[in-house]
Amino acid sequence: MKLPLFWKRQSPNSIDPVCDMEVTTKNPAGGSWKYKGTTYTFCAPGCKIAFQKEPDSYISGNKKIEM
């Protein structure tokens, strides 16, 4: 039985649009970037840089980086 006072609530996670890795939304290792009103989070700075160069390609799913 979990007692509400003693268990930590997990922060929501999101998916890095570049490599499809799960990323902690609260404090993403690669930072975040807002594009067309949506905030994207990244697993590493390299994924953020790649996304900033071609955001529409990653959003559409036409481009992905294999990890």
SULSULZI-V817174 format. One record per residue. RES is the residue in three letters. PHI is phi in radians with two decimals (NA if undefined). NEAR is the number of other C-alpha atoms within 12 Angstrom. D_LAST is the distance of its C-alpha to the last C-alpha in Angstrom with 2 decimals. Layout:
res,phi,near,d_last
RES,PHI,NEAR,D_LAST
RES,PHI,NEAR,D_LAST
This chain:
res,phi,near,d_last
MET,NA,6,37.87
LYS,-1.64,8,35.98
LEU,-1.64,8,38.26
PRO,-0.97,8,37.31
LEU,-1.38,8,38.37
PHE,-2.02,8,36.22
TRP,-1.86,9,32.77
LYS,-1.48,9,30.12
ARG,-1.42,10,28.82
GLN,-1.22,9,25.03
SER,-1.33,12,23.82
PRO,-1.14,14,22.17
ASN,-1.93,19,18.43
SER,-2.36,23,16.65
ILE,-1.93,23,13.36
ASP,-1.12,38,11.47
PRO,-1.22,38,12.38
VAL,-1.58,38,9.70
CYS,-2.06,28,6.38
ASP,1.13,24,8.65
MET,-1.45,23,8.44
GLU,-1.32,21,12.07
VAL,-2.26,27,13.94
THR,-1.23,23,17.52
THR,-1.21,23,19.69
LYS,-1.13,18,22.45
ASN,-2.55,17,20.81
PRO,-1.18,27,17.23
ALA,-1.04,20,15.75
GLY,-1.64,28,14.78
GLY,1.51,25,18.04
SER,-2.40,30,19.13
TRP,-2.63,24,20.66
LYS,-1.64,15,23.33
TYR,-2.45,18,23.44
LYS,0.88,10,26.29
GLY,1.46,7,27.27
THR,-2.02,12,23.95
THR,-1.65,21,22.05
TYR,-1.87,34,18.26
THR,-2.01,37,16.35
PHE,-2.31,35,13.17
CYS,-1.35,31,11.04
ALA,-2.69,26,11.62
PRO,-1.00,20,14.12
GLY,-1.10,21,11.92
CYS,-1.17,34,10.67
LYS,-1.12,30,14.38
ILE,-1.11,22,15.61
ALA,-1.07,26,13.63
PHE,-1.11,34,14.96
GLN,-1.11,24,18.39
LYS,-1.32,15,18.67
GLU,-2.49,20,18.14
PRO,-1.04,27,18.34
ASP,-1.13,18,20.03
SER,-1.15,17,17.48
TYR,-1.33,26,14.73
ILE,-1.13,24,17.44
SER,-1.26,13,18.67
GLY,1.57,17,15.39
ASN,-1.21,13,16.14
LYS,-2.31,19,13.09
LYS,-2.53,22,9.39
ILE,-1.87,19,6.35
GLU,-1.38,11,3.79
MET,-1.93,12,0.00
